[in-house]
Amino acid sequence: MSELADKVQQDLVAAINNDDLVLPTLPEVALQIRKAAEDPEISVSALSKVIGRDTALSARLIKVVNSPLLRATQEVTDLHTAITRLGVNYSSNLAIGLVMEQIFNARSEVVEQKMREVWRKSLEIAGISYALCRRYTQLKPDQAALGGLVHQIGVLPILTYAEDHNELLADSISLNHVIDQIHPLIGDKLLRVWDFPEKLVKLPGQYLDFQRDSERVDYVDVVQVASLYCHKGTDHPIARVNAFDVPAFKKLGIDPDNLAVCQDLEASRSMFY
């Protein structure tokens, strides 16, 4: 590890431990959706009103309902019907996940590009996680998708930090090293600060532990398998992991050799775009 990467890593870990690291806040609309969804009596109309304040988000949700994985015989064209189709909890979880994109904004072109990459990959992994969850587990697909959308959320504060430190921005090798080393730690902290459910809070810190073997299948397993699927055939380090050694595959009851034949997995890859 370079001296720069080492120093930045020490600075960031110290900032995390002392609560000095500036963490992004959840978008206002996400807080409103969460608050609305906490009311057990909430109606579809009331939730439609809250989500409907964000037109881009409404359009995304309607698009998700019309995706190949969820499509019904008749195309859904309005938010009320989309929420009726998905259900209140489902809709609010997906909306909270999709609205995260608003946090991915940068001042510099280098960081902007990196943020786009991270978000694009998170959208892909969220779609695959959704399909895997629905097909192979009794877990909730909306939670799996939300897990996929936030599993790399810890990259954000590091990129924001890099924007204020030109020497790190200019050294992409050091920057990538710092991201790889610390984003899981920051991700766990961020999801805890945002009051995410406990079953998702541990996701950023555990999804890269491919030897992890929990007692029963959970959202970390789903995101791990989705991540391996999405990086297959690329030059990413995750592509070098031997899927046959990963306990998550056994827990989901999937033969790694047959993963490619799941047509709906490929279709779900672009589910959240």
SVG drawing of the C-alpha trace seen along z (x, -y; Angstrom):
<svg xmlns="http://www.w3.org/2000/svg" viewBox="-56 -21 61 48">
<polyline fill="none" stroke="black" stroke-width="0.4" points="0.0,0.0 1.3,-3.5 2.2,-6.0 -0.7,-8.2 -3.2,-5.3 -1.9,-4.4 -2.2,-7.9 -5.7,-8.5 -6.9,-5.2 -5.6,-6.1 -7.2,-9.6 -10.5,-8.2 -10.6,-5.4 -9.8,-7.9 -12.5,-10.2 -15.1,-7.3 -14.1,-6.3 -14.4,-9.9 -17.6,-10.6 -15.8,-13.3 -16.5,-12.0 -19.2,-14.0 -21.8,-11.4 -24.4,-12.1 -28.0,-12.4 -30.9,-10.5 -32.8,-12.5 -35.8,-14.4 -38.3,-12.4 -36.8,-9.1 -37.5,-10.3 -41.0,-11.3 -41.7,-7.9 -40.3,-6.0 -42.4,-8.1 -45.5,-7.5 -44.9,-3.8 -44.5,-3.5 -48.2,-4.2 -49.8,-0.7 -53.1,-2.3 -51.5,-4.2 -53.6,-4.0 -52.3,-3.6 -53.6,-7.1 -51.7,-8.6 -48.4,-6.9 -49.0,-7.9 -49.2,-11.5 -45.8,-11.3 -44.0,-9.5 -45.7,-11.6 -44.0,-14.7 -40.9,-13.4 -41.8,-12.9 -38.6,-11.2 -39.1,-8.7 -42.7,-8.0 -41.7,-7.3 -39.0,-4.9 -41.5,-3.0 -43.9,-2.7 -41.1,-1.4 -40.2,1.2 -43.7,2.5 -43.7,2.8 -40.3,4.6 -40.2,8.2 -40.1,9.7 -43.2,8.1 -45.1,7.2 -48.9,8.1 -51.1,8.4 -51.9,4.7 -49.3,2.0 -49.3,-0.2 -49.3,-3.9 -50.0,-5.6 -48.4,-5.6 -51.5,-4.6 -51.9,-1.4 -48.1,-0.7 -48.3,-1.0 -51.5,1.1 -49.7,3.8 -46.5,3.8 -48.1,3.1 -47.3,0.3 -44.2,1.8 -42.8,3.1 -43.3,-0.3 -41.8,-2.3 -38.7,-0.1 -38.0,-0.3 -38.7,-4.0 -36.3,-4.6 -33.6,-2.6 -34.1,-4.3 -34.1,-7.8 -30.5,-7.2 -29.4,-8.2 -29.9,-11.8 -27.0,-11.5 -24.7,-10.5 -23.7,-14.0 -20.1,-15.3 -18.3,-18.5 -15.5,-17.0 -15.7,-14.9 -13.5,-12.1 -15.6,-11.6 -18.9,-12.0 -17.8,-9.2 -16.8,-7.0 -20.1,-7.6 -22.0,-6.8 -20.1,-3.5 -20.9,-2.6 -24.6,-3.4 -24.9,-1.6 -23.4,1.6 -25.6,1.2 -28.7,1.0 -27.7,4.2 -26.9,6.1 -30.2,4.9 -32.1,6.3 -30.3,9.7 -30.8,9.8 -34.5,9.2 -34.8,12.1 -32.6,14.5 -34.6,13.7 -37.9,14.3 -36.8,17.5 -34.7,19.2 -35.7,17.9 -38.6,17.1 -37.0,13.7 -38.5,10.4 -37.4,9.4 -37.9,5.7 -35.4,5.9 -33.0,7.8 -33.2,5.1 -32.7,2.4 -29.7,4.4 -28.3,4.4 -28.9,0.7 -27.0,-0.2 -24.3,2.5 -21.6,0.1 -23.0,-3.1 -19.8,-3.4 -17.9,-4.5 -19.7,-7.8 -18.1,-9.5 -14.7,-8.4 -15.3,-10.0 -16.6,-13.1 -13.4,-13.2 -11.3,-12.7 -12.9,-15.8 -11.3,-17.9 -7.9,-16.2 -6.5,-16.6 -3.5,-14.4 -5.8,-11.4 -8.0,-12.3 -4.9,-12.4 -3.7,-8.9 -6.4,-6.5 -4.5,-3.4 -4.4,-4.8 -8.0,-6.0 -9.2,-2.6 -7.2,-0.9 -8.7,-3.1 -12.2,-2.5 -11.7,1.3 -10.3,1.2 -12.7,-1.1 -16.0,-1.3 -17.5,1.8 -16.7,0.1 -18.2,-3.2 -21.2,-1.5 -22.2,0.3 -21.9,-3.0 -23.9,-4.9 -26.8,-2.5 -26.9,-2.5 -27.0,-6.3 -29.8,-6.1 -31.7,-3.7 -31.9,-0.9 -33.1,2.5 -30.5,4.6 -30.6,7.3 -29.3,4.8 -27.0,2.7 -24.4,5.5 -24.5,6.0 -21.7,3.6 -19.3,5.1 -20.0,8.7 -20.9,9.1 -17.2,9.4 -16.5,12.2 -17.1,15.1 -16.2,17.7 -19.0,16.4 -21.4,19.2 -24.4,18.1 -26.8,20.5 -29.6,19.7 -29.9,17.9 -30.0,14.1 -29.8,10.9 -25.9,11.0 -26.0,14.4 -28.4,13.0 -26.2,9.9 -23.1,12.1 -24.4,14.4 -25.8,11.4 -22.4,9.7 -20.6,12.7 -23.1,13.1 -22.8,9.4 -19.0,9.4 -18.6,12.7 -16.3,12.5 -15.0,9.0 -11.5,8.1 -12.9,7.2 -11.2,9.1 -14.7,10.6 -14.7,12.4 -11.7,14.5 -13.6,15.9 -14.4,19.6 -18.2,19.8 -18.0,23.4 -16.2,22.4 -18.9,19.8 -21.4,21.2 -24.1,18.7 -24.6,20.8 -25.3,23.9 -27.7,22.0 -29.7,20.7 -29.6,24.2 -28.0,22.9 -25.4,24.8 -22.9,22.1 -22.7,23.7 -26.4,23.4 -26.6,19.7 -26.2,18.5 -29.2,20.4 -31.6,18.4 -33.2,16.3 -35.0,14.1 -31.7,13.2 -30.5,11.6 -33.8,9.8 -33.8,8.5 -30.3,7.0 -31.9,3.8 -35.0,3.9 -34.1,0.7 -32.6,-1.3"/>
</svg>
